[in-house]
Each structure stands twice: as C-alpha cells, then as structure tokens.
Amino acid sequence: MNKNDLDPSWVESQLRDAQWQTSSSGGTTCVQIAFLDDGIVALRDSKNIGTVPPHLFTDAEYDAFIGGILRGELRRG
C-alpha cells in the first residue's frame, strides 16, 4: 500500500482506534507507535498528541528506519 494514497477518513478512523505502545524507559516524554491495518505504522511524540499528526510509515519504511537506528546510521555527527 502506498501511504500517499490513503483515504483521510480511513487514517482518522485508524488513529482514533489505534492501540498505542509507549517506550518502557519510564520517562515522561516518549515516542509512541501504533501498528495500523494494511501495513501502516504510526509514530508520534507523547508530548504533542493532538497537536502534531503522527508520522505514517509503510511496513518497509518502518523496517528501514528501525534498521538505520540499530546500525547507528541516524546519529548526529
């Protein structure tokens, strides 16, 4: 599925019913993730719920993002 072709009402419904998972780091500011239908992954900042829309990834994009983190490719520097 191409995330750019998603119906906005579908996205709204998916986000409204999403089961958000929060990092277990115990901090007060966390990244939250929800696995939506049709291979879409939503990522949001717990400080900005409702004011900043979540980032949407396809499963392949999300896997590449996480892979980059694990390989250390996303460090400042």
C-alpha positions in Angstrom: 0.0 0.0 0.0 1.2 3.5 -0.8 0.7 5.7 2.2 0.3 8.7 0.0 -2.9 7.2 -1.4 -4.6 6.7 2.0 -8.1 8.0 2.4 -8.0 10.7 5.1 -11.2 9.3 6.7 -9.6 5.8 6.9 -6.5 7.3 8.6 -8.6 9.3 11.0 -10.5 6.1 12.0 -7.4 4.0 12.3 -5.7 6.6 14.5 -8.8 7.0 16.7 -8.9 3.3 17.4 -5.2 2.7 17.5 -3.5 0.8 20.3 -0.5 3.0 21.1 2.6 1.4 22.6 4.9 3.5 24.7 8.6 3.0 25.3 9.3 1.3 28.6 12.1 3.7 29.5 10.0 5.2 32.3 10.5 8.8 31.0 7.7 11.3 30.7 8.4 12.2 27.1 8.3 9.1 24.8 7.8 8.0 21.3 4.7 6.1 20.8 3.9 3.6 18.0 0.8 2.0 16.6 0.5 -0.7 14.0 -2.5 0.1 11.8 -4.3 -2.0 9.3 -2.9 -2.5 5.8 0.7 -2.4 6.7 0.8 1.2 8.0 2.8 2.2 11.1 2.1 5.4 13.0 4.7 7.1 15.2 4.1 10.1 17.4 5.6 12.1 20.2 3.8 11.8 23.5 4.3 15.5 24.2 2.4 16.5 21.1 -0.6 14.2 21.0 -3.5 16.0 19.3 -1.4 19.0 18.1 1.1 17.3 15.7 -0.2 14.5 13.5 1.7 11.2 13.7 4.2 10.2 11.1 3.0 7.4 8.9 5.3 4.7 7.5 4.7 1.7 5.4 6.0 -1.6 7.0 9.0 -1.4 4.7 9.8 2.2 5.6 9.4 1.4 9.3 11.8 -1.6 9.0 14.3 0.6 7.2 14.0 3.3 9.9 14.5 0.9 12.7 17.3 -0.8 10.8 19.1 2.5 10.5 18.8 3.1 14.2 20.2 -0.3 15.0 23.1 0.2 12.6 23.9 3.6 14.1 23.2 5.4 10.8 20.9 8.0 12.4 23.4 9.6 14.8 24.3 13.3 14.7 27.7 13.9 13.7 
